[in-house]
Amino acid sequence: MIPFNQLKPLHVLHADEIAEAMQRVADSGWYILGPEVKAFEQEFADYHGVPYAVGVANGTDAIELALRAGDIGSGDEVITVAHTAMATVSAIESTGATPVLVDIDPNTYTLNPERIHEALTDKTRAIVVVHIYGQPADINALKAIADDHDILLIEDCAQAHGAEYHGQKVGTIGHFGTFSFYPTKNMGAYGDGGMVITHDEALADKLQKLRNYGQTTRYTHKSRGTNSRLDEMQAAILRVKLTHLDSHNERRNEIAKIYNENLNGVIKPHVRKNVHHVYHLYVIRATNRDDFMEELKDKGVGSLIHYPIPIHLQDSHRDLGLGEGSLPETEKAAKEIVSLPMYIGLTDEEVLRVCSAVNDLRG
Ligand SMILES: *Cc1c(COP(=O)(O)O)cnc(C)c1O
């Protein structure tokens, strides 16, 4: 069986370095917001070429706190997509703001900038763009719109650590880049973790307070906040992971290349010009998708759907008032997409076996 994903091979690859980092934290006697988080924030900021990075508890909080730092809340509208992890929309709603969902570009599955104008109202305060599957969205077009309308642009980079758009790292183009270090992401912790990056000192300062109950100095609070901290153990592990991020992304690209060169009878990922795609997921489209996945499973190949039910069609979000047919490309994609195995530790030979299984069925 070739599973859709597994994390153990990646651990084994770096086991000694990870063990050393964990031991260092255990021995230090300092477990929350200490030297490891500080060092990791600096290293993550340097990797992106931005001055500020603020560690938070997870990728959902990263989006929520970025919006809050931008003073977005009740009565405001935030434009995003329905083709994403629920987290993107939950984070917007946690601020009290209303998500306004727009359709995607069917080739890249990312927010279609042409759909923004019909979604803009005088209440629109931000756009949260998702670099889904590891491919940068059309961020320059979105930045131009955000600048024109004086609204905030937040890049949800939870699936795109290290991806680049026209030579610029994702997360550095909008006002904020938000990251998740959930274990299955391209850069995963051994638990939960998140990060917000920004060029703006005042916004970074606000984020630092927000994540720690609004505290300025010990037991002094000038504003309200919450508890959303990255812990020392995760930070120490993530410092190790950051040093391997580029090589892991290279390996993901090698795997994608083998898929691209050997798969037949399915629609393969379309990659924009001038981007560095980091293949968090390798997503194809197949006809009779559900049967196809069952048949793949019978051939010993695991697969998943990211995501089978668009947010606006989830029972939880029917009250947004967007019925079936309102986001046609999103809904069509949800019926056709399949994510094939993609992880560090997957061998070339296994990728070729996945290709043979697909080609036996559809080639
Ligand atoms: C994983 C993910 C998140 C949320 O991250 P958590 O760390 O699980 O809170 C947000 N957006 C997208 C696109 C994701 O894939």
PDBQT file of the ligand as one rigid body, heavy atoms in Angstrom, charges set to zero:
ROOT
HETATM    1  C1  LIG A 401      -3.904  24.176   7.490  1.00  0.00    +0.000 C 
HETATM    2  C2  LIG A 401      -4.525  25.403   6.965  1.00  0.00    +0.000 A 
HETATM    3  C3  LIG A 401      -4.911  26.468   7.797  1.00  0.00    +0.000 A 
HETATM    4  C4  LIG A 401      -4.968  26.378   9.283  1.00  0.00    +0.000 C 
HETATM    5  O1  LIG A 401      -3.877  26.005   9.976  1.00  0.00    +0.000 OA
HETATM    6  P1  LIG A 401      -3.978  25.361  11.442  1.00  0.00    +0.000 P 
HETATM    7  O2  LIG A 401      -2.577  25.420  11.913  1.00  0.00    +0.000 OA
HETATM    8  O3  LIG A 401      -4.502  23.978  11.283  1.00  0.00    +0.000 OA
HETATM    9  O4  LIG A 401      -4.885  26.222  12.253  1.00  0.00    +0.000 OA
HETATM   10  C5  LIG A 401      -5.365  27.642   7.211  1.00  0.00    +0.000 A 
HETATM   11  N1  LIG A 401      -5.456  27.760   5.877  1.00  0.00    +0.000 NA
HETATM   12  C6  LIG A 401      -5.126  26.757   5.054  1.00  0.00    +0.000 A 
HETATM   13  C7  LIG A 401      -5.239  26.970   3.571  1.00  0.00    +0.000 C 
HETATM   14  C8  LIG A 401      -4.653  25.542   5.555  1.00  0.00    +0.000 A 
HETATM   15  O5  LIG A 401      -4.338  24.556   4.708  1.00  0.00    +0.000 OA
ENDROOT
TORSDOF 0
